[in-house]
Amino acid sequence: FSKYYDCRSRRIYIFEAPIDLLSYIQMHDKQDDSTYLGMAGLKPNMVLNYVKHINDLEKVILCTDNDEAGKEFDNKIIPEIKKLKPELEITIEKSKGKDWNEDLCQQNEQERIATKVTINRTNNKGIER
């Protein structure tokens, strides 16, 4: 598994895979007071272990894949987290596509096309498609 751990963490972001964690960070500003966990699969015990041992934790953000397995995991883990620390705020943040890496690839492709159009207009060559 993969993680960015900060002992001052107030939030923990939970991802199904390390590549999704890295994709998310590339698309969003990394929060200094947060821990980022890439589970390399759906591993409830790993999540519960982190939640249990981060003392100043205030919020859990579930960023699992936007598919049936990810949604099922979210529905099962939320009550378990609440049993451990009922005071925690829990949110679900889903990618637009199947996962965060797919979203990043889409974003990069759109930026590449926009850059190509801008360059071609500057060179008065017209727009390539």
C-alpha positions, 0 to 999 in steps of 0.5 A, a space after each residue: 500500500 501507499 500513504 502520505 502520513 502526517 502525524 498532525 493529520 486532521 483528515 484522511 483521504 482513502 483511495 482504492 489504489 495508490 495510482 488513484 491517490 497520486 492522480 487525485 493529488 495531481 488534480 487537487 492541492 495536497 492538504 498539509 494536515 492530511 493523510 493520504 492512504 492508497 489501499 491497493 484493494 478494498 481493505 476495511 481493516 487498514 482503514 479502521 487501523 488508521 482511523 483508530 491511531 490518528 489522534 487528532 482526526 476530524 474527517 474521513 474522506 472516502 475516495 474509492 472507485 466510482 463503481 459498484 465495489 467502491 460504493 459497496 465498500 463505502 456503505 459498509 465501512 461508514 458504520 464501522 468508522 462511526 463505531 470507532 469514532 462517532 464524532 468524525 465527519 465522513 464524506 464521500 468524494 467520487 471521481 467523474 469516471 471509473 476512478 481518479 486516474 481515469 479522470 486525470 487522463 481525461 483532464 490531461 487529454 483535454 489540456 493537450 488538445 487545448 494547448 494544441 489549438 492555442 499553438 496552432 492559432 498563434 502560428 496562423 496555421 488554423 486548428 488541427 483536429 
